[in-house]
């Protein structure tokens, strides 16, 4: 019976591995949640490039805009480190040169110990924010999400999504290629540790302690993106498919920071054994939280609101004006507070671990100019 229970637990975890749901990935109807093969033979993107037109129509991102990285599944393997990268190739190959636009070192896709409660369709993993750099030229791209899990077998996960960038720049900024490990290339991440990327790029959130990979690991070279093909020029609609805000719950520490409405990230509660699941109602693919109001220096608002994106700080919680209506109250992480009242910016004060932004050129670490919670 014990052996059966153990096998059942392993099967449940394996069937609940993580896949991205925002941005909308290639092959939604056939995308499985397994890691890349250990020999790397299905790198990159599991060679899955179907249903691209339907997905791309939902992934139209203006250059300079803040977008959402969200997941489905529950086997978060204690977190790990993730990257987001772009290429102009519609069907990338093993020789494709990528440009990493954001790295998350530690606590990705969640900061719980072990896994969330088993659910292949679970939405309890952390929701992250990232920016499409202003320098990225307009056009069609393939976006890759890669993940190196902290706990469990040494694996590399990878999903890809077709996106269109509008209102783009001149392509005059350099970005590193993606990091590769655990796919038979001689480089391995350390078990029970968050991997530190050899070259994470300028846009990096360091969310937990990290260690270097081991073995023969290449330091990814930097390159400048070329103008992308496709119809993603300035005539394309400047829309975003980001799911709505879930909630802030990840504990982090930093001095008081002012967060602009275009740069705020949302970190969701991770339901599981150590975190109760929030009550949600679903009218779209992204859940909206119906948490109870929190005591703070502001007042909970309801009904119509303007302008779009306005914040209402409640002290240890906040609301946001979305689609012309005030959202529900969304709790900040323990130890975090904001300045009360309505504002186009949200000022956060934290007391725990800090996020930093790291320069890709000098390898130095400095406090992030964009604190994302």
N, C-alpha and C positions, 0 to 999 in steps of 0.2 A: 504493500500500500504506500509506504514511504517512497519507494522508487517510482511508483506511478505518479505520486504527487509532485515529485521533483521533475519528472519528464513533462508533466502538464504545465508546471511553472515555466520551464524552459521554452515549451512550445508557445505559451501565452506571450512571453517576452519577445520571442522571435517574430511572432505574427503582429506585434505592436510596435515594430521599429518605426523610426520617424521618416516622414516625407514632408516636403514643403507644400503649403496650400496658398501662400502668398509670397512671391508672385505665383501666378497660375503656371504649373509646370507643363512640359511636353507630356503627351500620352496619358492624360488623366485617367482614362478608362483602363489602362493596362499597366500603369506604373506600379511596381512592387516596392516594398520597403526594405529590401535587403541591401547590404553593403556591396561595394564593388567586389568582384571576384578577387581572390587572394593573389592570383597571378597577373592582375591588372588587364586581362584581355578584353574587358568591356569598358575600360577607361577610354574616353571620357563619357560622362552622361549616360552610362549603361547602353550607349549607342541607340538611345530612344529619341526620335525626333518626329513622332507622329502628332496629329491633332494640333499642329503649330498655329494655324490661322485662327482657330477659335481661342486659343490661349493668348496669342499676341494681341487680339482685340481688347483683352482685359488688362493688358500690361503696357499701357501707354504712359510713359513717365517723362515729365519735363526735366531737362537738365537743371540741376540745382535744387530739385525737390526732395523732400523727405519721404521715404517709402517704408513699407512694413515687411518684415520677414516673420512669417508665422508658420506653424507646423501642425501636423496631424499625427497622432500616435501617442504612445506612452513609455516606450522603452528608451529612456533618455540616457541610460548608462552612466549616471552620475555627472552628466554634463560633458565637458571637453572643450575643444576649440573649433571655431568655424571660420570660413572665408566666403566672400562673395566676389565673383570675378566676371569680366565681360570679354567677349570676342566678337568680331564682326562675321565670323563664319557661321553659316546656318546649320551646318552639320560638322561640328568640330571633330578633329582626329587626334591621335596620340601626338602629332607634331604641332598641334595648335599652340600659339602663343596667347596667353591670357593676360588680362590686366586686372589685378585685385583692387577693388574699390572700397572694400571694408574687411577688417579682420576683428573677430571677437575671440580674445584669449581667455579661456576659462568660462564656466557656467553657461555654455552653449551646447544644446538647446534648452537647458534648465539648470538650476542650481540645487536640486534635491540630491539627497544621498540615495544611490541606487536608481530605481525606476519609479514612475508614477503608477497608480493603480492600473492594471492591465486593461487596455481599451484601444484597439487598432484605430478607432475613430476619435480618440480623445483629443480635446483641445486645450489641455492644461499646461502645455509647455510654455516657456517664456515667449513673449512677443517682442521682437527687437525692432529698432529703427535704424535706417541707414540712409545716406544721401546719394543721389546720382550726381557725381561731380559736375560742376558747371563747365569744365573743360571738355567733357565728352561730346564729340560731334553728333549731330542729328543722324538718325538712321536706325536700321534694324540690327539687333544684337542677339546673341545667346548669353544668358546669365547663368552662371554656375554657382550652386551652393555646395560646399564641401564641409565635412564634419569628421573629426577624429575623436572618437569617444574616449572618455576617461577610464571607465571600468568595463571589463569584459575582454573578449578577444580583440587582438590588435587589428583594427579595421579602418577603412576609409569609406565614408558614405558620400554619395554625389547625386544630386538631382539638378536638372537644367530646365530653363524656361526661356521662351522667346519673348523679347521685349522690344519696344520701339521708343527711342529717345527723341524728344522734340525740343526745339529751341536750344540746340546744342552749341558748344563752343568750338574752339579752333584745334582741339587735340594737342595742345602744347604742354600737357602735364604727363609725367612719366609714372608708371605703375609697375609693381613687381608681378612676375608670373606666379601662378598658384603653387603652393607647397604640396608635394606628393610623398606619401609614406604608406607602408603596410600593403603595398600592391606588388610585391616581388621586385622592388627596385633597390633593395639593399638598405633602405632607410626605415626605421621603426620608431613608433612613439612608445613612451614608457607607461606600463600598466599602472593604473590608479593615480595618474598624474595628468594635468592639463598640459598639452604640448605648447611650447613657445615657438612661434614661427620664426625661421631664420631671417626672413625679410617680409614683415607683415604689411608694409606700406605706411603711408602717412596717416591714413584714417583707421585707427586702431583703438578699440576699447579693451583695456586690460581689466578683467572682471574677477580674477582670482590668481593665486600663485601658479607659476608655470615652470616647466623644466624643458631643457633642450632635447630634441630627438636623438636617437643613437644610430650608429651604423654609418654607412656612406650616404650622407644627405647633402644634396646640392642646395646652395643658396640661390633662390630664384633671381634671375636677372630682371632688370627693369626695361620697359619699352614704352613707346608713345603710341596711343591708339590711332589708327588711320580712319579717315572718314568712312562711315558705314554705308553699305548699299541699302536699297529699299526706299520706301516712300515716307520715311520718318522725318521729313523736313519740317520747316516752320508752319506748313499748311496743315499738318496733322493736329488733331485736337489735343490740347494740353490737359489731359485728365489723368487721374490716378486710380488704381484698382486696390489701394490699400484697404484692408479691413478696418472696421472702426476700433477705437480704443477699447482695450479690455480692462486692465487695472495696473497700478503700480504696486509691487510687493517685494522687489529684490532689495536686500539690505546693502547699502553702500555708503561710503563716507566721503565727504568732500566739503570744502569751505562753501560759503554761500555763493550760489551761482545764479545768474539770470539766464533762463532758457527761452530762446525765441520760439514762436509758434511754428516756425518752419523746421526747427531742429529737435523738437522734443521726441523722445522715444517712449514707448510704453512697454513696461515689463510686467507680465501678467503673473498672477498667483499660479502656482503649480499644484493642483490638487493631488493628493496622495496620502500616504500614511502620516506624514508630518504636516500636511497642509490640507485643511478642509476645502472641498470644492465649492466655488462660488455658485450661486443660483443664477442661471442664465436663461435668456429667452432668445430664440433664433428666428429672425425673419429673413436672414440671408446666410451666406456661407460663413460669416464671421459672427461669433456670439457677442451679445452686449450684456454687460454686467448689471445686475439689479441689486447691488449691495446697499445696505442700510446707510443713512447719512451718518457722518462722523462729526463729533464735536470739534469745533475749531473756531477761528476768529471771524469767519464769514458766515453767510446765511445760505441755506440750500435754496436754489432757484428752480422754478418749473415753467413750462410753457414756451412761448416763442422767444427768440433771442436774435441779436445781431450786434456786431458783425460776425461773420463766420470765423471760427477759430478762437473766439474770445474765451479766456479762462476765468473761472470763479474759484478762488482759493478758499478753503474751509479750515485751514490750519493744518490738520493731519490728513486731509483729503482734498479733492478738487473736482470741479465739473468743467465741461467744455461745450461751447456752442457748436453743434454739428447738425447740418441740414436744417438750420433754422430753429432747432429745439435744444433746450438744455439737456445734457446727458444726466444720467444718474450720478450720485456721488461715488467717486472712485478713491479708495484709500491709498495713501502713500505708504512706503515701506516703514517698518518700525524704526524710530529714531529720526525720521525725516519730517520736516515741516515746511510750509510755504507761507508767504506773506498774504494776509487776508484781503478779500475784495476782488473786484473785477479788473482784468488787465489783459493786454495783448501778449504779455510775457508772464511766466511763472517763475518766481524766485524760490529756490529750494535750499534748505539748510540740512546737512546730513552729519552723522557722527561716526559712521563705521568705515569700511574699506573704501578706497577711492578708485575712481577710474582715471586713466591717463591717456594722453594722446602721444604717440611715439613718432618721431621723425624718421622717414624712410631713408633719408640721405645721410644723417649723422648717427643714427641708431640711438639717439638720446631719448629720454623719457621726460615729459613735461605734463603739467596738469592740462586736462582737456579743456578746450574752449567751448565745447558743446557737451554739457553734462546731460546724459540721456537716461531717463528713468521711466 
